[in-house]
């Protein structure tokens, strides 16, 4: 659905008027179709310790991405004689060597001098050491502080700029590449203020086709005939995946039309049915196992709990959560996944912040987060990953039916002051499904423009 207010504020008159009235000023985001190629990006890179081996691996990872240039402005306390002219597409700062809270002055020094030099729709990436793996209490305290810093910095950003924190202990370049590529690109346009934990062990993945990373990968997308599921299916096809679209039999016509248009296979199946796990196991067996399973199917039955029927509670929890567990367990126990498979689940900001009239939905989506956390260590031992996305206000037919005042509040109550697009969710899922994202495991990534509610 078109956001007329966003379009208006991006005109000369609209910008002047909203500035005078102190109203939100959303900016047209840089997405895939308006992206700046990595080989044309200028990136400013800084570090607490330039001699650290982890920093050298970070340099190697950035160089592998083919960036136009890396500059080191923090060495000279900022770039002189620029007149605050925007010269960088991204600022990357490595704080993994931060040992004491008092040393956080280095964060101030780097960003105070350089944040004015970011271009519109810039990217800020901060790297830290996982607090639980720190060597001293002081280091743990200092590294935990990075979370408050990046959330606040992301809220200070303007004109489509985003900021993220990557926690990484290993420091190997191969572990960083897919995440750096994602965060520097337009694919992460509606993701901001997030913590990304690189937790899994190293993996041998061979050469990567960055243009078609999912080539020859068997990808199952549930709830694929409309909305976010349709956007996911379309992107999977663009990235070379062998697409299998699943939706309920009642949507079979739309499902088959989608599968035919995208060159995929249609599976008319209710994921909550008793035979769904065995059916998917059987189909997976014919293709040597599923490489990627995207649990997108979900339903709502909104009412306050005092007015909600028992049926509405059971149905929502069964479709949104229990069905995923049954399918996962069956495929895991019966070797229904291929080596290095990825599972991506769709949670919701409602599961994090709650929402009136959605106790059943919020419970199921919060429990999906718990499922990801509970399964992650087991899957890590198998060389697999499981992660979830938690969308906020996304422009779909469902949100288009919301009353205007409520819809406008949903759009503006985030740091980017606008709703997201279904493709924003799809882009995050594609990154989590990427073969090179083997270190990203057990994460909950909020696709909400840094919602001011619960995020």
RASUL-V685464 format. One record per run of one state. SS is the DSSP state (H for helix, E for strand, - for the rest). FROM is the first residue (numbers start at 1). LEN is the number of residues. If there is no record, write none. Layout:
BEGIN
SS	FROM	LEN
SS	FROM	LEN
END
This chain:
BEGIN
-	1	3
H	4	6
-	10	2
H	12	10
-	22	10
H	32	3
-	35	3
H	38	3
-	41	1
E	42	6
-	48	5
H	53	12
-	65	4
E	69	3
-	72	1
H	73	4
-	77	11
E	88	7
-	95	6
H	101	17
E	118	11
-	129	2
H	131	3
-	134	3
H	137	20
-	157	5
E	162	7
-	169	4
H	173	12
-	185	1
H	186	3
-	189	5
E	194	5
-	199	19
E	218	5
-	223	4
H	227	12
-	239	3
E	242	6
-	248	1
H	249	14
-	263	2
E	265	4
-	269	7
H	276	11
-	287	3
E	290	6
-	296	14
H	310	24
-	334	3
E	337	10
-	347	3
H	350	4
-	354	5
H	359	23
-	382	3
E	385	7
-	392	2
E	394	2
-	396	1
H	397	4
-	401	3
H	404	9
-	413	1
E	414	1
-	415	5
E	420	2
H	422	12
-	434	6
E	440	1
-	441	3
E	444	4
-	448	3
E	451	1
-	452	4
END
